[in-house]
Amino acid sequence: MIPHTEITDKELKSLIRQRIILFGGNARLKIYGLLNCRSGKRMKKENRVFFSSADEAIENRYRPCGHCMPAEYRKWKTT
């Protein structure tokens, strides 16, 4: 998990291009989703974190976003 406040924009873009960062999350709400999610783009920088995989987000006790990952969210909700 990489907090957005601890990485420069240049480093972030590089990690996304290299496909090291695949998901973004909200540290306050404990929700993760796709990098292009409208909900995720609106959050404050100090609340934003990045993950290399969905498994990493789940290990950190984050739940899937209901907007950009509806199938994963429904599966999470029933467990």
Backbone as numpy.savetxt, mean C-alpha at the origin, in Angstrom:
# Nx Ny Nz CAx CAy CAz Cx Cy Cz
8.32 -2.91 4.79 7.47 -1.74 4.79 8.36 -0.50 4.79
8.08 0.42 3.88 8.87 1.63 3.76 7.94 2.84 3.95
8.14 3.62 5.00 7.34 4.85 5.17 7.70 5.87 4.09
6.71 6.56 3.56 6.92 7.54 2.50 7.80 8.68 2.97
7.74 9.03 4.24 8.54 10.14 4.76 10.02 9.80 4.85
10.38 8.53 4.72 11.78 8.10 4.84 12.44 7.79 3.50
11.78 8.18 2.41 12.30 7.89 1.08 12.09 9.12 0.20
13.06 9.41 -0.65 12.92 10.56 -1.55 12.04 10.17 -2.73
11.50 11.18 -3.40 10.66 10.91 -4.57 11.46 10.19 -5.66
12.73 10.55 -5.81 13.58 9.91 -6.81 13.78 8.42 -6.49
14.05 8.11 -5.21 14.22 6.71 -4.80 12.91 5.94 -4.98
11.80 6.57 -4.65 10.50 5.94 -4.78 10.22 5.57 -6.24
10.42 6.51 -7.13 10.19 6.24 -8.56 11.08 5.10 -9.06
12.32 5.08 -8.61 13.25 4.02 -9.01 12.77 2.65 -8.51
12.34 2.58 -7.25 11.87 1.30 -6.69 10.59 0.83 -7.37
9.73 1.76 -7.77 8.50 1.39 -8.49 8.87 0.87 -9.88
9.78 1.55 -10.57 10.20 1.10 -11.91 10.86 -0.28 -11.87
11.60 -0.55 -10.80 12.26 -1.85 -10.64 11.30 -2.92 -10.14
10.06 -2.53 -9.87 9.00 -3.43 -9.37 9.36 -4.00 -8.00
10.09 -3.23 -7.20 10.37 -3.60 -5.82 9.20 -3.17 -4.94
8.64 -2.00 -5.25 7.43 -1.52 -4.56 6.24 -1.78 -5.46
5.26 -2.54 -4.95 4.08 -2.89 -5.74 2.77 -2.40 -5.12
2.79 -2.12 -3.82 1.57 -1.73 -3.11 1.85 -0.54 -2.21
0.80 0.25 -1.97 0.88 1.35 -1.02 -0.13 1.11 0.08
0.11 1.72 1.24 -0.81 1.52 2.35 -0.96 2.77 3.20
-2.01 2.77 4.01 -2.27 3.85 4.95 -1.94 3.33 6.34
-0.88 3.86 6.94 -0.42 3.38 8.25 -1.45 3.65 9.35
-2.19 4.73 9.24 -3.16 5.07 10.27 -4.38 4.15 10.22
-4.85 3.84 9.01 -6.05 3.02 8.85 -5.74 1.53 8.68
-4.46 1.20 8.43 -4.03 -0.19 8.23 -4.71 -0.82 7.01
-4.71 -0.07 5.89 -5.28 -0.53 4.62 -4.18 -0.47 3.56
-4.10 -1.49 2.70 -3.15 -1.45 1.59 -3.88 -1.65 0.28
-3.29 -1.14 -0.81 -3.91 -1.28 -2.11 -2.91 -1.05 -3.24
-3.46 -0.98 -4.44 -2.64 -0.76 -5.63 -2.11 0.67 -5.66
-0.99 0.87 -6.31 -0.37 2.19 -6.35 -1.22 3.21 -7.12
-2.06 2.75 -8.03 -2.88 3.68 -8.81 -4.28 3.89 -8.23
-4.53 3.45 -7.02 -5.85 3.59 -6.37 -6.13 5.06 -6.07
-7.33 5.51 -6.43 -7.72 6.90 -6.15 -7.71 7.20 -4.67
-8.19 6.27 -3.86 -8.22 6.48 -2.41 -6.81 6.63 -1.85
-5.90 5.82 -2.34 -4.53 5.86 -1.87 -3.80 7.14 -2.26
-4.13 7.66 -3.43 -3.47 8.88 -3.89 -3.88 10.11 -3.07
-5.02 10.04 -2.39 -5.51 11.19 -1.62 -4.95 11.25 -0.20
-4.31 10.20 0.28 -3.87 10.19 1.68 -2.66 11.10 1.90
-2.47 11.49 3.13 -1.34 12.33 3.50 -0.05 11.53 3.41
1.01 12.22 3.03 2.32 11.58 2.88 2.78 10.93 4.18
2.52 11.56 5.31 2.98 11.00 6.59 2.24 9.72 6.98
1.10 9.44 6.35 0.36 8.20 6.62 0.68 7.09 5.62
1.38 7.42 4.53 1.60 6.48 3.44 2.83 5.60 3.69
2.66 4.30 3.41 3.76 3.33 3.47 3.72 2.50 2.20
4.83 1.83 1.90 4.91 1.03 0.68 5.34 -0.40 1.01
4.83 -1.34 0.21 5.11 -2.77 0.40 5.59 -3.38 -0.91
6.41 -4.41 -0.79 6.88 -5.11 -1.98 5.93 -6.24 -2.39
5.04 -6.64 -1.48 4.08 -7.69 -1.81 2.85 -7.59 -0.92
1.78 -8.23 -1.36 0.57 -8.29 -0.55 0.83 -9.08 0.73
1.66 -10.10 0.63 1.99 -10.90 1.81 2.68 -10.05 2.88
3.55 -9.16 2.45 4.23 -8.27 3.39 3.22 -7.37 4.10
2.26 -6.85 3.35 1.23 -6.00 3.95 0.38 -6.79 4.95
0.00 -8.00 4.58 -0.82 -8.83 5.47 -0.05 -9.20 6.73
1.25 -9.50 6.59 2.09 -9.80 7.75 2.14 -8.63 8.73
2.01 -7.41 8.20 2.03 -6.21 9.03 0.62 -5.82 9.48
-0.34 -6.73 9.31 -1.72 -6.58 9.77 -2.51 -5.50 9.03
-2.25 -5.35 7.73 -3.01 -4.45 6.88 -4.08 -5.26 6.16
-5.20 -4.61 5.86 -6.27 -5.27 5.12 -6.33 -4.70 3.71
-6.87 -5.46 2.74 -6.97 -4.97 1.36 -7.96 -3.82 1.24
-7.71 -2.95 0.28 -8.60 -1.83 -0.02 -9.86 -2.34 -0.72
-11.00 -1.88 -0.28 -12.26 -2.28 -0.89 -12.51 -1.64 -2.24
-11.80 -0.55 -2.57 -12.01 0.13 -3.85 -11.20 -0.48 -4.98
-9.92 -0.67 -4.78 -9.06 -1.15 -5.88 -8.81 -2.66 -5.84
-9.17 -3.31 -4.73 -8.95 -4.76 -4.60 -10.23 -5.42 -4.04
-11.35 -5.29 -4.75 -12.62 -5.77 -4.19 -12.67 -7.27 -3.91
-12.06 -8.10 -4.76 -12.09 -9.55 -4.53 -11.29 -9.91 -3.28
-10.11 -9.33 -3.13 -9.28 -9.59 -1.96 -9.96 -9.07 -0.69
-10.63 -7.92 -0.81 -11.34 -7.35 0.34 -12.47 -8.28 0.80
-13.26 -8.78 -0.17 -14.36 -9.70 0.19 -13.82 -10.95 0.85
-12.72 -11.48 0.35 -12.11 -12.67 0.93 -11.64 -12.37 2.36
-10.99 -11.22 2.56 -10.53 -10.81 3.90 -11.71 -10.66 4.86
-12.79 -10.08 4.37 -13.95 -9.80 5.21 -14.62 -11.08 5.71
-14.57 -12.15 4.90 -15.22 -13.39 5.31 -14.34 -14.25 6.22
-13.07 -13.90 6.39 -12.20 -14.69 7.26 -12.09 -14.12 8.64
